[in-house]
Amino acid sequence: MNNKVLLPIFYLPPISWFSVFLDSENEIIFEQFENFPKQTYRNRAVIYGANGKLPLIIPIKHTGKREMKDIEISFAEDWQKLHWKSIKTAYQSTPYFEYYEDKLKMIFEEKPQLLTDFNLKALQVILNILKTKKDFTFTEEYFKSPEALDFRDKFSAKMESKIQFPEYYQSFSGKNGFLQDLSILDLICNIGPESLTYIKNIKINYN
């Protein structure tokens, strides 16, 4: 029996998000009617830079619109160029970056108006790299107490994950140690084809 799971739509999500998203027992519903919460993975990803954790933040327009599906991206600054430069600097020495570089670069070549569209396009690129597929649907209205398992507030960009992740090779771990539950980018650039197996071996506590 499948679990109906309500997930937020993130930007290059952390590994923990993917372990829920790709769980074969989970029927995924993306939340698009929530009021956009600030300082979350909805518009930020955390990668492993030379000095440790490095957040990449997508600037958004302050139009007065509140629902996630209506949040617009600001292109007043060329943040896409900066994000790509940061990713390249962080991962160009990893074992698999060169194999995925052209695909990853595609994420930053278009300028969709909506944050949700950008995040979903990036997700499709990642799924292509992982050589997997996953069906999902979208909410049609907002429920404060949904019947589905509610993961909208389960992933914090401000606090350490409570899950213990198996260590894998990271380029800067000799300097800063193993950093867990970073963006999916960190996993695929460092362990490549093993990423999907790694993700599926992580079990998230639904409580």
Backbone bond lengths (Angstrom), bond angles and torsions (degrees), N, CA, C in turn:
res aa  C-N    CA-C-N  psi(-1)  N-CA   C-N-CA  omega(-1)  CA-C   N-CA-C  phi
1 M - - - 1.470 - - 1.531 109.46 -
2 N 1.315 115.96 130.30 1.459 119.88 -177.57 1.521 112.14 -80.16
3 N 1.329 114.77 146.00 1.464 121.01 172.23 1.519 108.28 -90.08
4 K 1.325 117.27 128.82 1.459 119.36 170.51 1.524 107.42 -80.08
5 V 1.326 115.88 124.42 1.461 120.94 -174.07 1.521 109.73 -124.89
6 L 1.324 115.53 127.80 1.462 122.10 178.92 1.523 108.46 -96.12
7 L 1.334 115.68 116.25 1.463 120.89 -175.97 1.524 111.09 -118.16
8 P 1.327 117.16 143.73 1.470 120.30 170.76 1.522 109.70 -75.99
9 I 1.316 116.77 158.15 1.469 121.99 -179.66 1.525 108.05 -97.07
10 F 1.332 116.45 107.80 1.463 121.93 -173.33 1.525 112.49 -101.96
11 Y 1.351 113.93 163.54 1.463 123.34 174.35 1.529 108.95 -92.69
12 L 1.328 117.30 113.98 1.467 122.06 -178.98 1.525 109.67 42.08
13 P 1.343 116.51 68.44 1.466 122.66 -164.82 1.526 114.58 -62.36
14 P 1.342 115.42 161.92 1.463 119.96 174.89 1.528 110.71 -68.78
15 I 1.322 115.43 164.65 1.461 121.83 -176.93 1.523 111.11 -60.44
16 S 1.339 117.26 -38.10 1.475 121.04 -179.32 1.524 111.30 -59.75
17 W 1.323 117.34 -38.18 1.472 122.13 178.11 1.531 109.69 -62.02
18 F 1.336 116.06 -43.41 1.458 120.04 -179.27 1.522 111.88 -66.75
19 S 1.332 117.23 -31.39 1.466 118.90 179.85 1.528 110.97 -66.44
20 V 1.322 117.02 -30.63 1.473 121.45 175.11 1.528 109.83 -79.07
21 F 1.314 116.14 -46.12 1.462 121.86 -176.78 1.533 112.31 -60.39
22 L 1.324 116.93 -41.44 1.466 120.75 -174.17 1.526 113.82 -93.93
23 D 1.313 117.27 1.35 1.466 120.24 176.56 1.533 108.61 -63.75
24 S 1.319 116.68 122.51 1.469 121.22 -174.81 1.530 112.37 -63.17
25 E 1.329 116.98 -19.69 1.463 120.31 -179.83 1.522 112.56 -87.47
26 N 1.328 116.65 -4.41 1.460 120.16 -177.13 1.524 112.88 -101.67
27 E 1.315 115.00 127.73 1.471 121.83 173.41 1.526 106.35 -95.76
28 I 1.316 117.02 112.82 1.466 121.68 -168.43 1.534 112.42 -89.44
29 I 1.325 113.84 130.82 1.469 121.43 172.72 1.526 107.01 -122.69
30 F 1.324 116.98 121.19 1.461 120.79 179.19 1.526 110.64 -86.29
31 E 1.318 115.05 132.72 1.471 121.44 179.00 1.524 109.44 -81.90
32 Q 1.338 116.03 122.38 1.468 118.28 178.57 1.533 113.19 -123.95
33 F 1.336 116.08 -2.61 1.472 118.90 -177.48 1.531 113.47 -107.25
34 E 1.322 117.69 1.14 1.466 119.68 178.82 1.523 110.18 -67.97
35 N 1.342 116.59 153.10 1.452 120.15 170.26 1.524 108.08 -69.53
36 F 1.305 116.37 132.15 1.460 121.45 -174.33 1.525 110.84 -62.95
37 P 1.351 117.18 116.79 1.463 119.04 178.15 1.529 110.52 -88.81
38 K 1.311 116.80 138.06 1.469 120.64 -178.59 1.529 110.84 -78.74
39 Q 1.313 114.60 159.69 1.474 123.30 174.39 1.532 112.58 57.18
40 T 1.321 115.49 46.84 1.464 120.70 176.65 1.529 108.58 -130.06
41 Y 1.321 115.44 176.08 1.460 120.61 -179.82 1.525 112.70 -71.10
42 R 1.308 118.04 -0.19 1.469 119.66 178.71 1.524 110.59 -63.81
43 N 1.315 116.41 -32.65 1.465 118.83 176.90 1.529 112.21 -132.73
44 R 1.339 116.08 24.70 1.466 118.49 175.43 1.526 110.46 -147.09
45 A 1.315 113.99 150.20 1.462 122.00 174.64 1.521 106.77 -131.00
46 V 1.329 116.35 151.45 1.466 120.23 -180.00 1.524 108.83 -118.22
47 I 1.333 115.33 121.37 1.456 120.95 179.33 1.532 109.29 -113.59
48 Y 1.342 116.48 176.86 1.460 122.17 -178.27 1.523 108.19 -102.92
49 G 1.345 115.80 101.78 1.454 120.27 177.09 1.516 111.09 -91.21
50 A 1.313 116.44 178.46 1.465 121.46 -177.29 1.528 112.31 -60.21
51 N 1.341 116.78 -26.25 1.466 120.46 -178.53 1.526 112.92 -107.85
52 G 1.331 116.88 15.61 1.466 120.27 179.34 1.514 111.63 113.80
53 K 1.324 115.91 -148.86 1.465 120.22 -176.55 1.531 111.28 -64.21
54 L 1.331 114.16 133.93 1.462 120.30 -179.50 1.524 109.00 -129.95
55 P 1.341 117.44 109.91 1.469 119.30 179.04 1.529 111.90 -80.06
56 L 1.319 115.68 137.27 1.463 122.79 173.07 1.523 106.80 -110.26
57 I 1.313 117.08 117.59 1.468 120.96 -172.43 1.526 110.80 -116.16
58 I 1.333 115.95 125.95 1.467 121.17 175.64 1.522 108.43 -83.88
59 P 1.343 118.62 119.72 1.464 119.93 178.04 1.529 110.72 -72.24
60 I 1.303 115.56 140.91 1.466 119.22 -179.54 1.528 110.52 -117.32
61 K 1.323 115.22 153.91 1.462 121.12 177.13 1.532 109.46 -78.01
62 H 1.300 115.45 141.59 1.468 119.99 177.70 1.528 107.76 -99.96
63 T 1.325 113.57 85.28 1.471 120.30 -174.09 1.528 112.29 -99.02
64 G 1.327 116.21 -6.39 1.464 119.97 -174.54 1.511 112.43 94.12
65 K 1.339 116.02 -12.70 1.465 119.51 176.71 1.521 108.59 -75.12
66 R 1.329 116.89 139.94 1.460 120.48 -172.98 1.532 114.07 -113.56
67 E 1.329 117.44 -30.92 1.462 119.16 -174.45 1.533 110.71 -73.02
68 M 1.311 114.79 142.21 1.465 121.17 -176.94 1.522 112.18 -51.24
69 K 1.327 117.77 -42.14 1.465 121.65 -176.50 1.532 112.80 -64.88
70 D 1.337 116.95 -16.92 1.466 121.02 -177.12 1.522 113.63 -105.60
71 I 1.335 117.35 -1.99 1.459 120.35 -176.25 1.531 109.84 -69.80
72 E 1.342 114.93 126.03 1.466 121.25 -177.18 1.521 111.05 -102.01
73 I 1.321 114.88 145.17 1.467 121.68 178.22 1.523 109.48 -84.37
74 S 1.338 115.87 141.00 1.467 120.81 173.51 1.524 109.18 -94.02
75 F 1.319 115.37 130.73 1.465 120.40 175.69 1.529 110.09 -114.55
76 A 1.341 116.00 26.31 1.467 120.62 178.71 1.528 110.60 -60.66
77 E 1.339 115.41 -34.51 1.460 121.21 173.46 1.534 108.00 -115.26
78 D 1.320 115.86 155.95 1.462 119.41 -178.39 1.533 109.63 -84.65
79 W 1.334 114.80 67.59 1.468 119.51 -177.75 1.524 111.87 -66.95
80 Q 1.348 116.62 -28.26 1.465 119.10 179.04 1.532 111.18 -62.08
81 K 1.314 115.76 -41.63 1.465 120.31 177.57 1.523 110.28 -63.80
82 L 1.330 116.61 -41.40 1.463 121.22 179.95 1.531 111.53 -66.65
83 H 1.340 116.78 -43.12 1.464 120.64 179.39 1.530 110.24 -62.47
84 W 1.316 115.93 -45.44 1.457 119.24 -178.68 1.532 110.68 -64.74
85 K 1.323 117.11 -40.69 1.466 120.70 177.90 1.529 110.50 -62.06
86 S 1.337 116.62 -41.47 1.470 120.89 179.14 1.524 111.12 -64.61
87 I 1.339 116.11 -42.60 1.467 120.87 179.86 1.534 110.03 -64.52
88 K 1.309 115.37 -44.25 1.469 119.70 -178.79 1.531 110.63 -63.98
89 T 1.334 116.90 -44.10 1.464 121.25 178.99 1.523 110.95 -62.48
90 A 1.336 116.18 -40.41 1.465 120.84 -177.23 1.524 112.57 -71.35
91 Y 1.327 117.16 -35.09 1.477 119.36 -167.98 1.526 116.11 -119.54
92 Q 1.323 118.25 0.25 1.470 118.28 -175.53 1.532 113.04 -64.60
93 S 1.337 117.16 -19.53 1.467 119.32 178.88 1.530 112.44 -97.25
94 T 1.338 117.41 3.67 1.472 120.39 178.77 1.529 109.96 -77.22
95 P 1.331 116.70 161.25 1.475 119.34 -175.49 1.523 115.42 -61.74
96 Y 1.336 117.78 -28.58 1.462 118.64 -169.79 1.530 115.27 -118.76
97 F 1.324 117.65 0.21 1.471 118.85 -176.63 1.525 112.10 -56.97
98 E 1.328 116.63 -44.44 1.466 118.65 -176.20 1.525 112.79 -63.46
99 Y 1.344 116.47 -28.55 1.471 120.16 179.04 1.530 111.50 -70.10
100 Y 1.323 116.25 -31.29 1.466 120.51 -174.28 1.528 113.46 -108.30
101 E 1.321 116.71 -2.42 1.467 120.76 -172.26 1.527 112.81 -53.83
102 D 1.327 117.25 -48.07 1.475 119.93 -176.01 1.526 111.24 -63.40
103 K 1.336 116.46 -39.93 1.473 119.57 179.07 1.526 110.89 -68.14
104 L 1.321 116.44 -44.56 1.461 119.72 -178.80 1.530 111.50 -63.79
105 K 1.309 116.21 -37.43 1.466 120.34 -179.26 1.533 110.99 -61.88
106 M 1.337 116.26 -30.77 1.471 120.60 179.80 1.527 112.15 -58.74
107 I 1.328 116.80 -28.72 1.466 120.68 -179.15 1.518 111.05 -58.20
108 F 1.321 116.12 -31.95 1.465 120.54 -172.14 1.526 113.86 -104.81
109 E 1.313 117.12 14.01 1.466 119.78 -175.93 1.522 114.16 -96.09
110 E 1.339 117.33 -14.49 1.464 119.81 177.79 1.524 109.89 -113.40
111 K 1.312 115.61 163.32 1.464 119.99 -178.16 1.527 110.50 -126.90
112 P 1.339 116.52 73.02 1.467 118.03 177.45 1.527 110.61 -66.77
113 Q 1.310 115.03 150.35 1.467 119.99 -177.81 1.528 112.04 -70.46
114 L 1.324 115.77 -37.41 1.465 120.37 -171.14 1.528 112.44 -101.58
115 L 1.323 115.18 139.74 1.456 121.78 178.07 1.531 111.40 -59.49
116 T 1.317 116.84 -41.76 1.465 120.78 -179.71 1.533 110.63 -59.56
117 D 1.319 117.28 -43.28 1.471 120.68 -179.99 1.526 110.63 -63.41
118 F 1.324 115.96 -41.70 1.459 119.63 179.74 1.524 110.99 -63.99
119 N 1.327 116.74 -46.46 1.466 121.21 -178.79 1.527 111.71 -62.18
120 L 1.331 116.08 -40.57 1.471 120.02 -178.85 1.527 111.20 -69.94
121 K 1.332 116.63 -35.56 1.465 119.22 176.84 1.532 109.77 -65.14
122 A 1.329 116.36 -43.15 1.464 120.84 178.46 1.529 110.26 -62.21
123 L 1.330 116.27 -38.71 1.464 120.75 178.92 1.529 110.82 -61.80
124 Q 1.320 117.04 -42.17 1.467 120.32 179.77 1.528 111.40 -63.59
125 V 1.320 116.86 -36.85 1.464 120.57 176.84 1.523 110.09 -63.51
126 I 1.325 116.65 -44.06 1.469 121.00 179.79 1.525 110.78 -64.57
127 L 1.322 117.36 -43.02 1.472 120.39 178.62 1.527 110.65 -61.89
128 N 1.325 116.48 -36.68 1.459 120.94 176.84 1.530 110.95 -63.60
129 I 1.330 116.34 -42.22 1.468 121.04 178.06 1.529 110.39 -65.19
130 L 1.337 116.24 -40.22 1.466 120.61 179.58 1.531 112.64 -75.32
131 K 1.331 115.46 -8.16 1.473 122.11 -179.22 1.529 111.37 56.54
132 T 1.309 114.31 48.64 1.458 120.04 178.27 1.519 109.71 -143.94
133 K 1.328 115.64 166.89 1.461 121.63 178.41 1.522 109.05 -132.27
134 K 1.298 115.64 157.02 1.466 120.05 176.66 1.521 108.71 -153.74
135 D 1.322 115.94 127.90 1.459 120.26 176.31 1.526 109.61 -81.02
136 F 1.320 115.94 149.76 1.462 120.20 175.14 1.525 108.98 -154.44
137 T 1.303 115.40 158.74 1.463 121.94 175.34 1.531 107.83 -123.99
138 F 1.330 115.99 179.66 1.460 120.87 -178.93 1.531 110.16 -123.86
139 T 1.310 115.01 150.32 1.465 118.89 174.51 1.525 109.44 -64.57
140 E 1.318 115.76 151.86 1.463 121.31 178.82 1.523 111.74 -109.07
141 E 1.325 115.37 -8.99 1.466 121.62 173.29 1.521 107.95 -162.78
142 Y 1.336 116.08 174.02 1.469 119.00 -177.63 1.524 110.27 -96.82
143 F 1.326 114.80 132.75 1.462 121.10 172.96 1.520 108.67 -121.47
144 K 1.326 116.16 123.88 1.460 119.79 177.53 1.519 110.87 -66.45
145 S 1.337 116.40 -39.40 1.474 121.41 178.79 1.528 108.72 -122.68
146 P 1.324 117.28 81.85 1.466 120.53 -175.61 1.528 112.18 -72.81
147 E 1.312 115.90 158.72 1.466 120.78 175.17 1.531 110.72 -73.15
148 A 1.312 116.55 -29.24 1.470 120.98 179.90 1.525 110.48 -71.29
149 L 1.331 116.08 158.42 1.457 120.34 171.82 1.527 107.92 -61.39
150 D 1.317 116.49 126.50 1.461 121.38 -169.44 1.526 111.25 -99.52
151 F 1.328 115.90 108.25 1.459 120.91 179.37 1.523 112.15 -107.50
152 R 1.312 117.73 16.58 1.458 119.97 -175.78 1.522 113.15 -64.09
153 D 1.322 116.88 -29.78 1.465 120.27 -179.02 1.525 112.96 -116.22
154 K 1.315 116.83 16.79 1.470 120.34 -173.57 1.526 113.73 -84.33
155 F 1.322 117.73 -17.42 1.464 120.31 -175.45 1.528 108.82 -113.78
156 S 1.313 116.61 113.23 1.459 120.41 -175.93 1.518 111.27 -103.35
157 A 1.328 116.08 129.81 1.462 121.17 175.69 1.528 110.65 -82.55
158 K 1.331 116.66 -8.73 1.466 120.53 -175.20 1.528 112.96 -103.27
159 M 1.350 116.85 -22.00 1.460 120.44 -175.32 1.520 111.25 -118.83
160 E 1.320 115.56 152.51 1.464 120.76 176.03 1.529 110.23 -64.18
161 S 1.310 116.91 143.11 1.450 121.11 175.96 1.524 109.94 -65.44
162 K 1.321 116.00 141.34 1.469 121.00 178.46 1.537 111.71 -80.80
163 I 1.309 115.64 -12.37 1.461 120.17 -179.28 1.526 109.19 -81.50
164 Q 1.317 116.94 139.98 1.460 120.80 173.82 1.527 108.94 -92.29
165 F 1.295 116.13 116.40 1.460 121.13 -177.93 1.526 110.18 -95.36
166 P 1.328 117.34 137.99 1.468 119.62 175.01 1.535 109.43 -59.33
167 E 1.315 116.52 137.31 1.461 119.49 -179.75 1.529 110.60 -71.41
168 Y 1.319 114.80 143.38 1.464 121.49 173.24 1.525 107.60 -134.57
169 Y 1.300 116.66 167.59 1.460 120.76 -178.93 1.528 110.55 -61.90
170 Q 1.338 116.61 132.02 1.465 122.57 171.53 1.525 108.04 -132.55
171 S 1.320 117.16 140.55 1.465 121.66 -172.21 1.528 113.56 -57.69
172 F 1.330 116.53 -38.06 1.464 119.41 -174.33 1.532 113.14 -104.53
173 S 1.340 116.45 14.04 1.469 118.52 -175.88 1.533 112.32 -65.64
174 G 1.344 117.20 -26.36 1.459 120.14 177.08 1.514 112.25 -62.19
175 K 1.323 115.70 -28.90 1.470 121.47 -178.36 1.524 112.34 -94.02
176 N 1.313 116.46 -42.65 1.475 120.59 -171.81 1.526 114.37 -118.41
177 G 1.351 117.59 1.57 1.457 119.52 -179.06 1.524 112.16 81.17
178 F 1.322 116.03 178.15 1.462 121.29 179.65 1.527 110.15 -77.96
179 L 1.322 116.99 127.15 1.471 122.37 176.20 1.523 107.64 -108.16
180 Q 1.321 116.48 122.50 1.457 118.86 -174.11 1.517 113.01 -98.76
181 D 1.317 114.20 157.95 1.466 123.87 175.18 1.527 113.32 56.10
182 L 1.321 115.12 45.19 1.460 120.15 173.27 1.530 109.14 -83.11
183 S 1.316 116.28 -176.30 1.461 120.48 175.81 1.527 110.26 -56.73
184 I 1.305 114.97 150.14 1.465 122.15 176.29 1.537 111.30 -52.14
185 L 1.331 116.86 -26.29 1.465 120.66 178.13 1.519 111.47 -56.18
186 D 1.341 115.80 -40.68 1.455 120.37 -177.71 1.522 110.95 -61.76
187 L 1.309 115.60 -41.90 1.462 120.71 -178.00 1.528 111.32 -67.40
188 I 1.326 116.66 -50.69 1.465 119.01 -174.30 1.524 112.09 -68.44
189 C 1.332 117.52 -32.77 1.467 119.22 179.90 1.529 111.35 -72.96
190 N 1.327 116.47 -30.66 1.462 120.14 -177.23 1.526 114.63 -89.54
191 I 1.332 117.78 -38.19 1.472 118.33 -176.80 1.522 113.98 -121.59
192 G 1.327 117.06 0.33 1.458 121.21 169.42 1.517 115.55 52.60
193 P 1.341 117.93 -122.40 1.466 122.09 -174.23 1.530 114.65 -61.32
194 E 1.336 116.64 -17.33 1.466 119.30 179.28 1.527 112.16 -79.92
195 S 1.319 116.89 -7.19 1.476 121.32 -172.97 1.523 113.00 -58.39
196 L 1.328 116.20 -44.01 1.462 119.96 -176.45 1.529 110.97 -63.41
197 T 1.315 116.93 -42.15 1.466 120.85 177.63 1.517 110.44 -63.46
198 Y 1.327 116.55 -42.48 1.466 121.46 178.62 1.534 110.69 -58.42
199 I 1.326 115.40 -48.13 1.469 121.05 -178.99 1.520 111.08 -60.03
200 K 1.321 116.20 -45.28 1.466 120.09 -174.87 1.527 112.80 -72.36
201 N 1.335 116.48 -15.48 1.464 119.73 177.03 1.522 112.94 -86.54
202 I 1.331 116.21 -5.44 1.464 120.06 177.67 1.519 108.65 -92.03
203 K 1.301 116.49 129.57 1.456 120.66 177.86 1.522 110.16 -114.19
204 I 1.316 115.65 123.09 1.460 121.25 -179.46 1.523 109.52 -91.82
205 N 1.311 115.48 132.57 1.473 120.47 175.33 1.522 108.70 -73.92
206 Y 1.329 116.01 123.08 1.462 120.01 -175.76 1.523 113.24 -80.41
207 N 1.302 118.83 -5.76 1.477 120.80 -177.96 1.512 112.13 -79.10
